[in-house]
Amino acid sequence: MGYAAIQTLNALSFSALLLLNGLGLSVVLSLMNFVNLAHGSFFLMGSYVAIFWLGTGAPWWLAFPAAFLAAGLAGALLERFPFRHFYARPHLMQVLLTYGLSLIFADLMRWGIGAQILLPELPGALQGVVFILDMPFPVFRLFLIAAGVALGLLLWLLLDRTIWGAVLRAAVTDRGIVETLGIDTRRVFTVVLVLSAGLGGLSGALGAGMLAAYPGLDEEVLLLALVTVVVGGLGSFGGTVAGALVVGFALTFSKVWFPEFANLAAFAALALLLLLRPAGLVAPPLRRL
């Protein structure tokens, strides 16, 4: 019983990380209809920022807003050029642009930081273990679960329960009508891109304590974010939550039950799920990318 509880908590902590990273990708993909394959670069940037911040001895909790701001600033610069000029272009052109940028960023980070695997120096408050049913569980992973739930709820309130969220949804549906009200939709979309990049950086900062940071991590987390969003269903906050839970539990328990074929078993199950529900678990009806 204790072992099952620990593995369930491991799956929840991984799902919380997938949720934050998937939400960062989903808000741009579903709300702006823009395919940003450079999203994994924001995750890796946030990981590096958090690792270097925690190594300075500065207040540890500031590492997370620092990672959010650093990735958000990078997102703001990219939104001005070249992303803004590709919003109305075909998805294939968006894919080529953003994937090319991700390769450039990966090489720049490898050149500037190196190819070694970096681990953060966790503060004392996040070190150690707690015992659950006589089984040890890392304190940091409990913190990750709590942070994922709190930030996910905050983002849901922002997008679904505020005037700004209503303006954003209206701008996506009919940009011309919104602009007749005197609202600058370019600024709205800029904020969305900055929020998406910041969430990617924040999830990278939180994930550094679980996954470390190394060249190639950006591509791995990008794949997981895409799978999370597609499995859950585009255009739905609940879908991203469901996708994060399904992917997190599938990958965690496949490593427990089939360690030699973990990825094969997990992704085969996810592929079967997509065959049964091609629109996603909680995809809104009539909503298309």
C-alpha contacts under 8 A as a table, 3 or more apart, distances in Angstrom:
res1	aa1	res2	aa2	distance
1	M	4	A	5.21
1	M	5	A	6.23
1	M	133	L	7.72
2	G	5	A	5.06
2	G	6	I	6.25
2	G	132	I	6.88
2	G	133	L	5.00
2	G	134	D	6.78
2	G	135	M	5.97
3	Y	6	I	5.16
3	Y	7	Q	6.27
3	Y	135	M	6.92
4	A	7	Q	5.17
4	A	8	T	6.10
5	A	8	T	5.04
5	A	9	L	6.27
5	A	132	I	7.81
5	A	133	L	7.98
6	I	9	L	5.09
6	I	10	N	6.18
6	I	132	I	7.46
6	I	135	M	7.13
6	I	136	P	7.90
6	I	137	F	6.68
7	Q	10	N	4.87
7	Q	11	A	6.16
7	Q	252	T	7.48
7	Q	253	F	7.42
8	T	11	A	5.04
8	T	12	L	6.19
8	T	249	F	7.66
9	L	12	L	4.89
9	L	13	S	6.12
9	L	142	L	7.98
10	N	13	S	5.21
10	N	14	F	6.26
10	N	141	R	7.42
10	N	252	T	7.20
11	A	14	F	5.16
11	A	15	S	5.97
11	A	245	L	7.84
11	A	248	G	5.40
11	A	249	F	4.98
11	A	252	T	5.49
11	A	253	F	7.60
12	L	15	S	4.88
12	L	16	A	6.07
12	L	145	I	6.54
12	L	245	L	7.14
12	L	248	G	6.96
12	L	249	F	7.33
13	S	16	A	5.10
13	S	17	L	6.50
13	S	141	R	5.71
13	S	142	L	7.04
13	S	144	L	5.87
13	S	145	I	4.89
14	F	17	L	5.18
14	F	18	L	6.26
14	F	248	G	5.54
14	F	252	T	7.92
15	S	18	L	4.90
15	S	19	L	5.95
15	S	244	A	5.03
15	S	245	L	5.15
15	S	246	V	7.98
15	S	247	V	7.20
15	S	248	G	4.48
15	S	249	F	7.21
16	A	19	L	4.99
16	A	20	L	6.46
16	A	144	L	6.82
16	A	145	I	5.59
16	A	147	A	7.87
16	A	148	G	4.70
16	A	149	V	6.94
16	A	244	A	7.21
16	A	245	L	7.94
17	L	20	L	5.45
17	L	21	N	6.31
17	L	144	L	7.30
17	L	145	I	7.98
17	L	148	G	6.56
17	L	203	S	6.17
17	L	206	L	7.42
17	L	207	G	6.48
18	L	21	N	5.17
18	L	22	G	5.66
18	L	224	L	7.27
18	L	225	A	6.53
18	L	228	T	7.17
18	L	244	A	5.36
18	L	248	G	7.13
19	L	22	G	5.04
19	L	23	L	5.90
19	L	148	G	7.07
19	L	152	G	7.43
19	L	228	T	7.87
19	L	240	T	6.61
19	L	241	V	6.02
19	L	244	A	5.14
19	L	245	L	7.95
20	L	23	L	5.21
20	L	24	G	6.36
20	L	148	G	6.44
20	L	151	L	7.64
20	L	152	G	6.76
20	L	199	L	6.45
20	L	200	G	7.31
20	L	203	S	5.73
21	N	24	G	5.23
21	N	25	L	6.62
21	N	43	F	7.62
21	N	199	L	6.50
21	N	200	G	5.35
21	N	203	S	5.59
21	N	204	G	7.92
21	N	221	V	7.98
21	N	225	A	6.13
22	G	25	L	5.18
22	G	26	S	5.90
22	G	225	A	4.65
22	G	226	L	7.19
22	G	228	T	6.15
22	G	229	V	6.02
22	G	240	T	6.62
22	G	244	A	7.43
23	L	26	S	4.86
23	L	27	V	6.10
23	L	196	S	7.56
23	L	199	L	7.54
23	L	229	V	7.90
23	L	237	F	7.71
23	L	240	T	6.60
24	G	27	V	5.87
24	G	28	V	7.26
24	G	39	H	7.95
24	G	195	L	7.19
24	G	196	S	4.16
24	G	197	A	6.56
24	G	198	G	7.66
24	G	199	L	5.09
24	G	200	G	5.62
25	L	28	V	5.74
25	L	29	L	6.11
25	L	36	N	7.36
25	L	39	H	6.63
25	L	196	S	6.22
25	L	200	G	7.71
25	L	225	A	6.93
25	L	226	L	7.72
25	L	229	V	7.80
26	S	29	L	4.92
26	S	30	S	5.57
26	S	31	L	7.53
26	S	229	V	6.30
26	S	234	L	7.03
26	S	235	G	7.38
26	S	240	T	7.60
27	V	30	S	5.66
27	V	31	L	5.36
27	V	32	M	7.21
27	V	192	V	7.12
27	V	196	S	6.51
27	V	235	G	7.95
28	V	31	L	5.43
28	V	32	M	4.97
28	V	33	N	6.47
28	V	34	F	5.85
28	V	35	V	7.36
28	V	36	N	7.50
28	V	192	V	6.82
28	V	193	L	6.49
28	V	196	S	6.63
29	L	32	M	5.85
29	L	33	N	4.87
29	L	34	F	5.00
29	L	35	V	5.53
29	L	36	N	7.23
29	L	234	L	7.75
29	L	289	L	7.78
30	S	33	N	5.33
30	S	34	F	7.62
30	S	234	L	5.61
30	S	235	G	4.87
30	S	289	L	6.49
31	L	168	L	7.89
31	L	169	R	7.06
31	L	172	V	6.27
31	L	235	G	6.79
32	M	87	Y	7.81
32	M	172	V	6.46
32	M	189	F	7.33
33	N	87	Y	7.61
33	N	289	L	6.18
34	F	87	Y	6.10
34	F	91	H	7.28
34	F	94	Q	7.08
35	V	91	H	6.53
35	V	94	Q	5.90
35	V	95	V	6.16
35	V	98	T	7.73
36	N	39	H	5.93
36	N	94	Q	7.09
36	N	95	V	6.91
36	N	98	T	5.60
36	N	99	Y	7.77
37	L	40	G	7.00
37	L	95	V	6.45
37	L	98	T	5.06
37	L	99	Y	5.17
37	L	102	S	6.92
37	L	222	L	7.10
38	A	41	S	5.41
38	A	42	F	7.19
38	A	98	T	5.14
38	A	99	Y	5.90
38	A	101	L	6.32
38	A	102	S	4.62
39	H	42	F	5.39
39	H	43	F	6.81
39	H	102	S	7.88
39	H	197	A	6.82
39	H	200	G	6.58
39	H	218	D	7.92
39	H	222	L	6.48
40	G	43	F	5.03
40	G	44	L	6.40
40	G	102	S	7.54
40	G	200	G	7.23
40	G	217	L	7.72
40	G	218	D	4.18
40	G	219	E	5.96
40	G	220	E	7.76
40	G	221	V	5.87
40	G	222	L	4.69
41	S	44	L	5.14
41	S	45	M	6.05
41	S	102	S	5.98
41	S	105	F	6.61
41	S	106	A	6.94
41	S	218	D	5.25
41	S	219	E	7.94
42	F	45	M	5.00
42	F	46	G	6.12
42	F	71	A	5.50
42	F	197	A	5.90
42	F	198	G	7.52
42	F	200	G	5.18
42	F	201	G	4.97
42	F	204	G	7.50
42	F	218	D	7.90
43	F	46	G	5.20
43	F	47	S	6.34
43	F	200	G	4.65
43	F	201	G	4.60
43	F	202	L	7.27
43	F	203	S	6.30
43	F	204	G	4.22
43	F	205	A	7.54
43	F	218	D	6.46
43	F	221	V	7.66
44	L	47	S	5.00
44	L	48	Y	6.34
44	L	201	G	7.13
44	L	204	G	5.81
44	L	213	A	6.72
44	L	214	Y	7.86
44	L	217	L	6.66
44	L	218	D	5.49
45	M	48	Y	5.24
45	M	49	V	6.17
45	M	67	A	7.53
45	M	70	A	7.91
45	M	71	A	6.68
45	M	201	G	6.19
45	M	204	G	7.17
46	G	49	V	5.07
46	G	50	A	6.12
46	G	67	A	4.59
46	G	68	F	6.90
46	G	70	A	7.30
46	G	71	A	6.41
46	G	200	G	7.21
46	G	201	G	3.84
46	G	202	L	5.94
46	G	203	S	7.28
46	G	204	G	4.70
46	G	205	A	4.90
47	S	50	A	5.29
47	S	51	I	6.16
47	S	67	A	7.47
47	S	201	G	7.00
47	S	204	G	4.46
47	S	205	A	4.35
47	S	206	L	7.47
47	S	207	G	7.00
47	S	208	A	5.23
47	S	212	A	7.58
47	S	213	A	6.03
48	Y	51	I	5.09
48	Y	52	F	6.15
48	Y	205	A	7.49
48	Y	213	A	6.66
49	V	52	F	5.38
49	V	53	W	5.98
49	V	63	A	7.28
49	V	66	A	7.24
49	V	67	A	5.55
49	V	70	A	7.76
49	V	205	A	7.17
50	A	53	W	5.01
50	A	54	L	6.01
50	A	63	A	4.99
50	A	64	F	6.55
50	A	66	A	7.46
50	A	67	A	6.09
50	A	120	P	7.38
50	A	205	A	5.09
50	A	208	A	7.54
51	I	54	L	5.32
51	I	55	G	6.31
51	I	118	L	7.51
51	I	119	L	6.79
51	I	120	P	4.61
51	I	121	E	7.08
51	I	205	A	7.60
51	I	208	A	7.25
52	F	55	G	5.04
52	F	56	T	6.58
52	F	120	P	7.68
53	W	56	T	5.37
53	W	57	G	7.40
53	W	58	A	6.85
53	W	60	W	7.54
53	W	63	A	5.67
54	L	57	G	5.99
54	L	58	A	6.74
54	L	59	P	7.86
54	L	60	W	5.78
54	L	63	A	6.60
54	L	120	P	6.58
54	L	121	E	5.96
54	L	122	L	7.08
54	L	123	P	7.74
55	G	58	A	7.94
55	G	120	P	7.30
55	G	121	E	6.22
57	G	60	W	7.38
58	A	62	L	7.78
59	P	62	L	5.80
59	P	63	A	7.59
60	W	63	A	5.65
60	W	123	P	6.56
61	W	64	F	6.19
61	W	65	P	7.85
62	L	65	P	5.54
62	L	66	A	6.05
63	A	66	A	5.04
63	A	67	A	6.16
63	A	205	A	7.37
64	F	67	A	5.15
64	F	68	F	6.26
64	F	202	L	5.84
64	F	205	A	5.93
64	F	206	L	7.24
65	P	68	F	4.87
65	P	69	L	6.05
65	P	202	L	7.15
66	A	69	L	5.16
66	A	70	A	6.07
67	A	70	A	5.15
67	A	71	A	6.14
67	A	198	G	7.38
67	A	201	G	5.29
67	A	202	L	5.56
67	A	204	G	7.91
67	A	205	A	6.22
68	F	71	A	5.44
68	F	72	G	5.88
68	F	197	A	7.70
68	F	198	G	4.27
68	F	199	L	6.36
68	F	200	G	7.63
68	F	201	G	5.08
68	F	202	L	4.83
69	L	72	G	4.89
69	L	73	L	5.95
69	L	198	G	6.21
69	L	201	G	7.99
70	A	73	L	5.23
70	A	74	A	6.39
70	A	198	G	7.42
70	A	201	G	7.39
71	A	74	A	5.04
71	A	75	G	6.13
71	A	194	V	7.88
71	A	197	A	5.43
71	A	198	G	4.98
71	A	200	G	7.20
71	A	201	G	5.07
72	G	75	G	4.90
72	G	76	A	6.13
72	G	193	L	7.97
72	G	194	V	4.65
72	G	195	L	6.47
72	G	196	S	7.62
72	G	197	A	5.03
72	G	198	G	4.23
72	G	199	L	7.99
72	G	201	G	7.54
73	L	76	A	5.00
73	L	77	L	6.31
73	L	194	V	6.98
73	L	198	G	7.97
74	A	77	L	5.24
74	A	78	L	6.25
74	A	197	A	7.51
75	G	78	L	5.11
75	G	79	E	5.97
75	G	193	L	6.19
75	G	194	V	5.09
75	G	196	S	7.90
75	G	197	A	5.30
75	G	198	G	7.58
76	A	79	E	5.05
76	A	80	R	6.48
76	A	190	T	6.68
76	A	191	V	7.99
76	A	193	L	6.94
76	A	194	V	5.41
77	L	80	R	5.43
77	L	81	F	6.54
78	L	81	F	5.01
78	L	82	P	5.85
78	L	83	F	5.91
79	E	82	P	6.29
79	E	83	F	4.74
79	E	84	R	5.40
79	E	190	T	6.36
79	E	193	L	6.78
80	R	83	F	6.54
80	R	84	R	5.76
80	R	190	T	7.96
81	F	84	R	6.10
81	F	85	H	7.08
82	P	85	H	5.70
82	P	86	F	6.99
83	F	86	F	5.31
83	F	87	Y	6.64
84	R	87	Y	5.74
85	H	88	A	7.41
85	H	89	R	7.97
86	F	89	R	5.07
86	F	93	M	7.56
86	F	94	Q	6.33
87	Y	94	Q	7.83
89	R	93	M	6.59
89	R	94	Q	7.09
90	P	93	M	5.58
90	P	94	Q	6.68
91	H	94	Q	4.95
91	H	95	V	6.10
92	L	95	V	5.05
92	L	96	L	6.26
93	M	96	L	5.15
93	M	97	L	6.14
94	Q	97	L	5.15
94	Q	98	T	6.04
95	V	98	T	5.41
95	V	99	Y	5.78
96	L	99	Y	5.39
96	L	100	G	5.95
97	L	100	G	5.29
97	L	101	L	6.26
98	T	101	L	4.98
98	T	102	S	6.16
99	Y	102	S	5.00
99	Y	103	L	6.45
100	G	103	L	5.24
100	G	104	I	6.43
101	L	104	I	5.01
101	L	105	F	6.14
102	S	105	F	5.11
102	S	106	A	6.06
103	L	106	A	5.08
103	L	107	D	6.31
104	I	107	D	5.28
104	I	108	L	6.21
105	F	108	L	4.98
105	F	109	M	6.11
106	A	109	M	5.28
106	A	110	R	6.11
106	A	215	P	6.71
106	A	216	G	7.56
106	A	218	D	7.72
107	D	110	R	5.00
107	D	111	W	5.97
108	L	111	W	5.05
108	L	112	G	6.02
109	M	112	G	5.07
109	M	113	I	5.65
109	M	114	G	7.23
109	M	215	P	7.74
110	R	113	I	5.42
110	R	114	G	4.70
110	R	115	A	5.57
110	R	215	P	6.30
111	W	114	G	5.72
115	A	214	Y	6.37
115	A	215	P	5.95
116	Q	214	Y	6.23
116	Q	215	P	7.87
117	I	212	A	6.73
117	I	213	A	5.74
117	I	214	Y	4.78
117	I	215	P	7.96
118	L	212	A	5.76
118	L	213	A	5.22
118	L	214	Y	6.48
119	L	208	A	6.84
119	L	209	G	6.89
119	L	212	A	4.90
119	L	213	A	6.64
120	P	208	A	6.56
120	P	209	G	6.12
120	P	212	A	7.13
122	L	126	L	6.16
122	L	127	Q	6.30
122	L	209	G	7.34
123	P	126	L	5.57
123	P	127	Q	6.43
124	G	127	Q	5.12
124	G	128	G	7.90
126	L	139	V	5.58
126	L	140	F	4.93
126	L	143	F	7.49
127	Q	138	P	7.24
127	Q	139	V	6.10
127	Q	140	F	6.46
128	G	138	P	6.02
128	G	139	V	5.94
129	V	136	P	5.70
129	V	137	F	5.10
129	V	138	P	4.26
129	V	139	V	5.11
130	V	136	P	5.53
130	V	137	F	5.36
130	V	138	P	6.40
130	V	139	V	6.28
131	F	134	D	5.31
131	F	135	M	5.10
131	F	136	P	4.43
131	F	137	F	6.12
132	I	135	M	5.14
132	I	136	P	6.30
132	I	137	F	6.96
137	F	141	R	7.69
138	P	141	R	5.57
138	P	142	L	6.95
139	V	142	L	5.22
139	V	143	F	6.37
140	F	143	F	4.95
140	F	144	L	6.18
140	F	209	G	7.45
141	R	144	L	4.81
141	R	145	I	6.26
141	R	210	M	7.78
142	L	145	I	5.13
142	L	146	A	6.29
143	F	146	A	5.14
143	F	147	A	6.02
144	L	147	A	5.09
144	L	148	G	6.02
144	L	206	L	6.75
145	I	148	G	5.19
145	I	149	V	6.28
146	A	149	V	5.28
146	A	150	A	6.12
147	A	150	A	5.16
147	A	151	L	5.91
148	G	151	L	5.35
148	G	152	G	5.81
149	V	152	G	5.19
149	V	153	L	6.10
150	A	153	L	5.26
150	A	154	L	6.21
151	L	154	L	4.94
151	L	155	L	6.14
152	G	155	L	5.20
152	G	156	W	6.21
153	L	156	W	5.06
153	L	157	L	6.25
154	L	157	L	5.18
154	L	158	L	6.22
155	L	158	L	4.94
155	L	159	L	6.16
156	W	159	L	5.32
156	W	160	D	5.75
156	W	161	R	7.44
156	W	237	F	7.04
157	L	160	D	5.39
157	L	161	R	4.88
157	L	162	T	6.78
158	L	161	R	5.88
158	L	162	T	5.55
158	L	164	W	7.47
158	L	165	G	6.09
159	L	162	T	6.42
159	L	164	W	7.26
159	L	165	G	4.15
159	L	166	A	7.25
160	D	165	G	5.73
160	D	166	A	6.99
161	R	165	G	6.83
161	R	166	A	7.75
162	T	165	G	5.26
162	T	166	A	6.47
163	I	166	A	5.02
163	I	167	V	6.17
164	W	167	V	5.04
164	W	168	L	6.18
165	G	168	L	5.03
165	G	169	R	6.28
166	A	169	R	5.22
166	A	170	A	6.10
167	V	170	A	5.04
167	V	171	A	6.02
167	V	178	V	7.57
168	L	171	A	5.07
168	L	172	V	6.33
168	L	188	V	6.62
168	L	189	F	7.80
169	R	172	V	5.18
169	R	173	T	6.32
170	A	173	T	5.05
170	A	174	D	6.01
170	A	175	R	7.04
170	A	178	V	6.73
171	A	174	D	5.31
171	A	175	R	4.29
171	A	176	G	7.71
171	A	177	I	7.81
171	A	178	V	5.76
171	A	185	T	6.61
172	V	175	R	6.01
174	D	177	I	5.68
174	D	178	V	6.68
175	R	178	V	5.27
175	R	179	E	6.28
175	R	185	T	7.02
176	G	179	E	5.19
176	G	180	T	6.45
177	I	180	T	5.23
177	I	181	L	7.00
178	V	181	L	5.41
178	V	182	G	7.29
178	V	183	I	6.21
178	V	185	T	7.44
179	E	182	G	5.27
179	E	183	I	5.02
179	E	184	D	6.20
179	E	185	T	6.55
180	T	183	I	7.27
184	D	187	R	5.64
184	D	188	V	6.76
185	T	188	V	4.83
185	T	189	F	6.22
186	R	189	F	5.23
186	R	190	T	6.12
187	R	190	T	4.88
187	R	191	V	6.20
188	V	191	V	5.23
188	V	192	V	6.39
189	F	192	V	4.94
189	F	193	L	6.24
190	T	193	L	5.18
190	T	194	V	6.17
191	V	194	V	5.05
191	V	195	L	5.99
192	V	195	L	5.03
192	V	196	S	6.09
193	L	196	S	5.02
193	L	197	A	6.15
194	V	197	A	5.16
194	V	198	G	5.93
195	L	198	G	5.02
195	L	199	L	6.07
196	S	199	L	5.22
196	S	200	G	6.32
197	A	200	G	5.00
197	A	201	G	6.28
198	G	201	G	5.03
198	G	202	L	6.02
199	L	202	L	4.94
199	L	203	S	5.97
200	G	203	S	5.24
200	G	204	G	6.20
201	G	204	G	4.99
201	G	205	A	6.24
202	L	205	A	5.04
202	L	206	L	6.29
203	S	206	L	5.08
203	S	207	G	5.84
204	G	207	G	4.88
204	G	208	A	6.00
205	A	208	A	5.41
205	A	209	G	7.81
206	L	209	G	6.40
206	L	210	M	7.80
207	G	210	M	5.20
207	G	211	L	5.74
207	G	212	A	7.16
208	A	211	L	5.26
208	A	212	A	4.39
208	A	213	A	6.01
209	G	212	A	5.86
213	A	217	L	6.68
214	Y	217	L	5.77
215	P	218	D	7.16
216	G	219	E	5.53
216	G	220	E	6.62
217	L	220	E	5.05
217	L	221	V	6.18
218	D	221	V	5.43
218	D	222	L	6.06
219	E	222	L	5.04
219	E	223	L	6.27
220	E	223	L	5.34
220	E	224	L	6.46
221	V	224	L	4.95
221	V	225	A	6.01
222	L	225	A	5.05
222	L	226	L	6.17
223	L	226	L	5.18
223	L	227	V	6.19
224	L	227	V	5.09
224	L	228	T	6.02
225	A	228	T	5.01
225	A	229	V	6.19
226	L	229	V	5.24
226	L	230	V	6.05
227	V	230	V	5.19
227	V	231	V	5.83
227	V	243	G	7.80
227	V	247	V	7.68
228	T	231	V	5.38
228	T	232	G	6.04
228	T	240	T	6.43
228	T	243	G	4.67
228	T	244	A	5.36
228	T	247	V	6.34
229	V	232	G	5.24
229	V	233	G	5.88
229	V	234	L	6.23
229	V	239	G	7.36
229	V	240	T	5.48
229	V	243	G	6.27
229	V	244	A	7.90
230	V	233	G	5.14
230	V	234	L	6.36
230	V	243	G	7.59
230	V	279	A	7.83
230	V	280	G	6.12
231	V	239	G	7.79
231	V	243	G	5.25
231	V	270	L	7.41
231	V	273	L	7.68
231	V	274	L	6.49
231	V	279	A	7.95
231	V	280	G	4.87
231	V	281	L	6.28
232	G	236	S	7.87
232	G	238	G	7.66
232	G	239	G	3.99
232	G	240	T	4.94
232	G	241	V	7.13
232	G	242	A	5.52
232	G	243	G	3.93
232	G	244	A	7.48
232	G	280	G	4.87
232	G	281	L	4.84
232	G	282	V	5.89
232	G	283	A	6.95
233	G	236	S	6.37
233	G	239	G	5.11
233	G	240	T	6.80
233	G	243	G	7.65
233	G	279	A	5.94
233	G	280	G	3.91
233	G	281	L	5.77
233	G	282	V	5.51
233	G	283	A	4.26
233	G	284	P	7.67
234	L	239	G	7.10
234	L	240	T	7.78
234	L	279	A	7.96
234	L	280	G	7.35
234	L	283	A	5.88
234	L	284	P	7.75
234	L	287	R	7.79
234	L	288	R	7.70
234	L	289	L	7.37
235	G	239	G	7.77
235	G	283	A	6.74
235	G	284	P	6.77
235	G	287	R	6.99
236	S	239	G	4.94
236	S	240	T	6.53
236	S	282	V	6.70
236	S	283	A	6.12
236	S	284	P	6.56
237	F	240	T	5.28
237	F	241	V	6.47
238	G	241	V	5.03
238	G	242	A	6.10
238	G	282	V	6.54
239	G	242	A	5.02
239	G	243	G	5.92
239	G	280	G	7.33
239	G	281	L	6.11
239	G	282	V	4.56
239	G	283	A	6.34
240	T	243	G	4.94
240	T	244	A	6.00
241	V	244	A	5.18
241	V	245	L	6.32
242	A	245	L	5.20
242	A	246	V	6.14
242	A	281	L	7.08
242	A	282	V	7.57
243	G	246	V	5.15
243	G	247	V	5.97
243	G	281	L	7.35
244	A	247	V	5.32
244	A	248	G	5.77
245	L	248	G	5.11
245	L	249	F	5.95
246	V	249	F	5.39
246	V	250	A	5.92
247	V	250	A	5.08
247	V	251	L	6.06
247	V	266	A	7.89
247	V	270	L	7.53
248	G	251	L	5.46
248	G	252	T	6.06
249	F	252	T	5.13
249	F	253	F	5.89
250	A	253	F	5.59
250	A	254	S	5.86
250	A	266	A	5.28
250	A	269	A	7.76
250	A	270	L	7.99
251	L	254	S	5.25
251	L	255	K	6.38
251	L	262	A	6.91
251	L	263	N	6.91
251	L	266	A	5.41
252	T	255	K	5.44
252	T	256	V	6.66
253	F	256	V	4.82
253	F	257	W	6.02
254	S	257	W	5.15
254	S	258	F	5.25
254	S	259	P	6.71
254	S	261	F	7.71
254	S	262	A	4.77
254	S	263	N	7.31
254	S	265	A	6.29
254	S	266	A	5.86
255	K	258	F	5.46
255	K	259	P	4.45
255	K	260	E	7.74
255	K	261	F	7.71
255	K	262	A	4.77
255	K	263	N	7.81
256	V	259	P	5.90
256	V	262	A	7.99
257	W	262	A	7.84
258	F	261	F	5.34
258	F	262	A	5.23
258	F	265	A	7.35
259	P	262	A	5.10
261	F	264	L	5.24
261	F	265	A	5.96
262	A	265	A	5.32
262	A	266	A	6.09
263	N	266	A	5.14
263	N	267	F	5.91
264	L	267	F	5.51
264	L	268	A	5.85
265	A	268	A	5.22
265	A	269	A	6.22
266	A	269	A	5.26
266	A	270	L	6.33
267	F	270	L	4.86
267	F	271	A	5.96
268	A	271	A	5.05
268	A	272	L	6.20
269	A	272	L	5.12
269	A	273	L	6.24
270	L	273	L	4.95
270	L	274	L	6.30
271	A	274	L	5.10
271	A	275	L	6.30
272	L	275	L	5.02
272	L	276	L	6.37
273	L	276	L	5.15
273	L	277	R	6.02
273	L	278	P	7.79
274	L	277	R	4.89
274	L	278	P	4.65
274	L	279	A	7.55
274	L	280	G	6.71
275	L	278	P	5.51
277	R	280	G	5.47
277	R	281	L	6.51
279	A	282	V	7.99
279	A	283	A	5.83
280	G	283	A	5.27
283	A	287	R	7.48
284	P	287	R	5.69
